[in-house]
Amino acid sequence: MFPDCPQVFPSATMAPVLVALLALLALALLAQLSRHRAIAARLPPGPPALPLLGNLLQVSPFRTLQSLLKLSDRYGPVFTVWLGPRPVLVLCGTQAVHEALVGNPEVFSECGQMPTLESTFRGYGVVFADGERWRQLRRFSLMVLRDFGMGRQSIESRIQEEAQELLHEFQKTQRKPFDPTFLLSCAVSNIICSIVFGNRFQYQDPEFLELLRLMNESFREMSTAWAQLYNMAEPLLKFVPGPHRRIPQLLGTMRSFVAQRVQDNARTLDPHSPRDFIDAFLIQMNKEKDNPKSEFTMENLELTTLNLFFAGTETVSSTLRFGLLFLMRHPTVEEKIFEEISQVVGFGRAPALADRSLMPFTDATIHEIQRCSDLIPMNVPHRVTRDTEFRGFCIPKGTDVYPLLSSVLNDPESFKNPQNFDPGNFLDEQGRFQRNEAFVPFSAGGHHKNPPKSH
C-alpha cells in the first residue's frame, strides 16, 4: 500500500543485537545498583539516590551549600550524598568537622576531587599534592617562606610600605566614589610577588595587570554554577563542551607567566644568594638532581609558585573588600576601631604587629570580618586515605568528604551571635579578645599527614 515507505522494524539479524545490547545495559545498571547498595550500607544515611544521577536533582549547583545544609536538617551533621555515581561524606557543625579534620587528620587528609582544576595541576604543586610529594614540598615551602620573612618582622616592613602605596592610590581618587577591588588585589599580590618573584610591580604595569585579570577571571569562572555542577558530576559531563573548559586555559596562561619568570631566574641565578622563592627552589633542584625520588622538579616549581600566588592574593584581597563593606554597614563598629587605633597607634606611624595585643576590639573585628566573609563555605574537598570507622559507620578508602566550613563559622553552639556581624563573638565579658576553635575561615586541623595546627 505504501511502496516507498522505509522499513521501520528491525531486520531478523538486528533483533538479536538489540536484545543483547539491552541485556548488557540492564546488567551494567544492576551491577551499578548492587555496588551502590553495598557501599551505601556502610556509609551514613542520606537522601535516596537515583541510578547514575545520584542526588544531583536534590543538590542545586546554584545553591550547593544551601542544598546540603537543608539536607543536614533532616539527616543530621554527618550524612551521605551521591554526586552522580560517587558517594560524598558531608560534615556539618563544629563537632563533626573538628572530629574528622582535627581528631583524625591522618585519615581525612588527601585532597578530594576538583575536576575543574585537576587537568591543570594533576596532583603537582604543594596545594594539590599528596603523600611524599606533599611532605617534601610543604616542608621546603614553609622553610623558604620563613627565610623570606613570612610570619616574621621582616615581612612587616614590606606590608607597611605596600600599605602606604595603597593609600597614595586611594588619595588620587580625591574623595570621589570608587571601587577598591582592583587596588586591593594589587597591594596584596605585590606582597606575595616580593617573596615569590623577588620584586613588586607598579600598579599600572601591563604585565602585572594582565596577571591580575587572568586570576580574577579564573576565580569568576570557578564560582559559576556550571563549574560547581561540573565538579559534582564530572563523569557525566566530562565530554560535554561548556564554560568549565576556560578554566584550564586561564590557568595555563598564568602558568606560562610563571614559567617565563623561572627561565629568567635560571639565567641569572647565584646559588649563594637566592633572591626569592623561585631561586631557592632552583637551588634545591640542583642539589637533588641525582635523587630519583626527589620532588623538586620543574613541574612542581611552576605549579607550587602558581599555588602561592593564586591562593594568597584572592583570599586576602577579598577579605579586605568584605571588611570595608562590613564597616560601611556598621558605623558604630568603625567608630570604636578608630578610637582604639587613635589611642594605641596614633597618627604619626604605621600600625605594627606589636600593637595587636593592645587592640582587642580591632583584633576581634578582623576575626569577625573573616568569619562573616565565609570565603570558602564548603572548604576544599578532602578524601579518606584508608578504610576507617567514623561515628559508627565504615567510610571506604577514597571517599570524598565535604567539611562545610560555613556550618562551623555560623554554629550557634560556638558563637554568641552567629547570624549577625558582631565583634562580640570574639570578646569575653571584660572586653578581652578570646580565641574560638570554631574560627576556621580556611579549614580546620591539618591537610595531609603530620599536619600543623592550622591550615
N, C-alpha and C positions, 0 to 999 in steps of 0.2 A: 504493500500500500504506500510505503514511503521509501522508494528505492535509493534515494540519495542521502538518507539519514545515516550518520555514522553509528557503528556498533557501540552501545553504552554498557554492555555487560562484559565482564572479564571472560577471556577465552578459557578453554579447558586446561591449557597449560599454565595460565596465570593464576587460576584459583588456588592451587596448592601453595604457590609462592606467597600469596596474600595471607593465607591461613597460617603459614609458617612465620611470617613477619608479625602477625597479630599475636601468635603464641609466644614468640620471643619477647615482644613488648610487654605482654602480660606477665611473663616470668621475671623480666627485669623490674617491673613495678612491684611484684610480690617480693622480690629479693630486697628492694629498697624499703618496703614496708616492714619486712622482717628485721632488717638491720636497724631501722628507725625504732621499732618496738624494743629491741634488745638493748639499745643504748639508752632509750628513754626510761626504761625500767630502773636503771641505775642512777639517773640524774634527778635533781629536784623537780617537783611537778611544775607545770606551766600550762599555758593555753593549748587546747587541741590544735594539732598541726595538720595541714593538708600534704599529700604526697607531692614531692618536688618543690612546691611553693613554700612549705612550712608555714610560718606565721607572717609572711610578707604582707598579707592583706590586713593584718592587725597592727603592724608596726609601720607607721607612715614615715616615708623618707622626708616629708616636710615638717614633721613633728616627732622625730625619733625619740628624743628624751621624754617628751610628754607621754608618748605611747607606752614607753617602758615603765614610767612612774605610775601610770594608770593601771597597768598590769600588776605592779607591785602592791597596789592597794588590795588586789584580790588574792594574789598568790604569795604575798609575804616578801621579806627582804632578800630572799635567795630563791630564784626560780630559773626556769629554762625557757628560752625561745628558740625556735628553729628558723634560721635565715636561709631559706632555700633548703638544701639537703644537709646543712651543718648545724649542730646544736651550739648555742651560746649560753654560758652561765652568766646571769645578771645578778649583781650585788648592789643592794640599796641600803643606805644608812651607815652611820659611823661604825657600829659594832661589826657588821658583816664585812665592810671594806677593810677595816682595821685588822680583823681576824685573819683575812686572807693575805693582804699585802704586807702587813707588819708582822703578824704572827707566823706566817708561812711563806716568807719571801723566796725561799729556795724552790718552792713548788709553783707559786704564781709569778714566775719570773720572766719568761720569754715574751717577746713582742708578739702580739696576735696579728691576724690578717688585716692589712690595709692595702687592698688591691690597687687603689689609685696611686700609691707610692712604690709598690713593690717592683714595678718594671724599671724604675729609676735606681733604687737602692739595692735590691736583690740580696739583702742581708749584709751589705757592706756599710761602713760608716758607724761611728760609735753609737748613734741613736737606734739603729735598726739591726745591729749585730747581736749575736747570741754566743754563749759558751766561751771558749778560749779566745776567740776573736774579740768578743766584747771585753773580756778581762784585760787583755793587752792594751786595747785602745783606750779603755776608760782610765786605767792606771796611768798611762802615759799622758793622756789629755789633761787629767787633773793636775799632774805634776807640772806640766808646761804652763798651764793657765795660772797656776800659783806663782811660778817663776816670773811670769809677766805681769803679776800684780793682782790677779783676781782674788778678792777676799782679803786684800792687804791694803795698807795705807797708800802704797804707790799708785793703785788704781784710783784712789780718791782724788788725787790732783787732776787726773785726766777727766774724771767726771765733772769736777768743778770747772775746769777750763771749757769743756763742751757745753756746760750749762750756761756759761757766760756767752758763748757763741749763739746759743739758742735764744737768750734774752735779747741780744743785738738784733736777731731776725724778727723777734716779736715787736721790738721798738720801731722797726721800719714800717710797720703797719699803721703807725700814727693813730693808735686807738680806734681804728675803724674795725668793724666786724670781719673776722677771717676764720678760715678752717685750719686748725693747727695740725691736722693729721700728718701732712707731708713733713712739716718741720720736726715734729716729734720723732718720726721714723728716721730722719736724717741724723738727729742728735744721738739716738740710741744706737743706730747702726755704726756710727763713727766710733763709739766706744769699743764696739766689737771689732771693727776694722783695724783699729790701732793695735789690737792684740793679735788678730789672725793674719792681717796683711801688712802690719808694720807701719801703717800711716792712716791718717784721717783724710777725708775728702772735703773739698769745698762744696757747699750746698747746691751750687749751680753746675757742678762738674757733670758733663754729659754722660760719661761712663757710669758715674755714681747714680745719676737719675734713672738711667736705663735699668740698672741692677735693682733699684727700689721698685720700679714699675713692674718688673718681672716677679719680684717677690710678692707684692701686693696682689697682682693678678692671680698668682698661684694660689694664695690663700682664699681669694674670692671663688675661684673655681672649685677648690676643695670643700668649700662651705655650701655649695649648691645642693639642692635636693637630689639632683641626678647623681652627683658624686657620692652622696650618702647612700642612695639606692644601689649604686654600683658596688660600694664597699660591702653592703649587706648581701647582695645577690650576684656576685661576680660570676659564679659558674653558669648562671642563666643568661648573663648579659655580656659574657667575655668577647663574643664576636659581633656584638651589636655596635654600630657606629654611634657616637654621641660625644657630648662635651668632655667626658672623662678622658678622652684621648688628648686633650690640650694640656693636661697637667704634666705628663712626661715631656712634652715639647718645651714647656716653660722651664721646667727644672733642668732639662738638657741644656738650654741656653745659659742658665745660671752656672751649670757645671762647666761649660766652656769658658766662662769668665774666670772661674777658679783655676781651671787647667792652664790658662794663659798666665795667671799670676804665679803658679807653680813653676812654669818654664822660666819666667823672668827671674824668680828667686834662685833657681838652679844654676843659671848662668853667672850669677854674681854672689854665689854662696861662699861665706867664710866659715868653715867648720868650727872655728874657735870663737866666733862671735855671732850667735844666732840673733836675727832681728825680730823674729815673730814666730808664730806657731808653725807656719809652713817651713821655715828654716829648720826649726827643731825637729820636725818630722823627717825632713830630708836627711838630716844628720843621722837620725836613728835608723833610717832605711839603709844608709851606707854601712852603719855598724853591723847590721843584721843581714847583709846581702848574701852571706853564705849559710844562713839558717833557713832550711826548707820549711820550718814551721812558723816562721815569722809572719805576722800580720801587717808588717809595715811595708805596704805596697802602694803603688801609685793610685790604685782604685780606692783604697781606704783613706789615703791622704785627701784626695779630691772630695770624697763624699763626707768625710768627717768635717772638713772645712766648711762644706756646704751646710751640714747639720748645725754647726756652731753659729754661722751667720744667719741662717734661715730661722732657726728656732728662737734665738735670743732677741732678734730685732722685733719681730711681730708681737711676741708676748709682752715685752716691756713697754713698747710704744702704745699698744692697745690699753694696757693698764693705766698709763699716764692719761690717755684720752678719756677713759672712763672716769678717772679721778677728777678731771676738770668738769665733766658733766655732773658728777655727784655733788661737787662743791657748789656748782651753779644752782642746783636744785635745793641745796641745804645751806643757805647763807649763815645760819646760826653756827653750824659746824665750822664753816670757813672763818667766821669771826674768832672763834675760840682758838683755831690753829694760828691765825695771825697774831693773836695776843701772846700765845706761847712762844712763837718764833721771835717776836719782838723782845720778849723778856730774856730768852736764852741766847739767841744768836745776835740780835740787834740788826743794825743796817750797815755796819762797816766791814763785814767779812762774809764769806760764803759759808753755808752750813757744812758741818763736818760730822763724820760718823760718831765722834766722841760726844756730840750733843744729844744723841738718840736717847740715852738713859735719862736725860733731864727733861725730855719732852714726851711724857706718857700719852697725852691726848693725841698728839700728832702721830705717834707710833701706832696707836690704836686705830686712828683714821686710815692710815695707809693699809693696815691689815683689813679693815672693813671694806676699803675700796677693792682690794684683791678678792675678798670673799664675795662681794656683790657682783663683781665683774664676771665671775664664773666663766673664765675664758675657755676651759677645757671641760665642759659639763659632763661628757661621757668618758673622759680620760682617754689615753691611748689604749687600744685593746691589748690585753695580756693573754698568755697561753699557759696552760698547765704543762709542766715539764715531765710529769710521770703520773701514773695512776695513783690517785690519792683519795682519802676519805675526808669529806668536809661536811660538817653538821649532819652526820649520819648517812650521807649519800656518797656513792662512789663516782668520782669525776675521772673519766678516761684521759689518759695522756693525749695531749694535742688539742683539748677542748679550749676554744676561745672564751675569754672572760671579759665582761664589760663591768668594771667597778665604777658606778655612777658617782663621780665626784660632786656633782650638783646636789645629790641627795645627802651628802655629808655636810657640805657648806651651808645647807639650809635645814639641817636637822634640828627640830625643836627641842630635842633632848640634850643638845650640845651648846646651843646659843640661846641667850635670854630673849632676843627679839629677832628671830631669823628672817622674817618676811619684810623687814624694813631696814633701811640704811641707818645704822646706829653704832657709832664707835663704842658705845657702852657694852657691846658684845665682847670687847677685849679689855674692859676695865673692871677692877674689883670695886667694892663699896667705898673704898678710900680714894678712888680715882687713880690707882696704880695700874700700870699695864700688866695684864695676865695672859699667859700663853694658853692655847687651846689645841688639844690633839686633833680636833676636827677641822683645824685650819689646814686644808690640803689643796691649795689652788693649782698645783701642778703634779699631783699624785701623792700617794702615801707610801711609807715604807721605802723599800729599795727596788730597783729594777735589776733583775738577773741575780746571779749567785753572789754571795759575800756583799750584800747591799750596804750602802751608807744609811744614815738615819733618815735622810730625806732625799727625794728625787725631784 
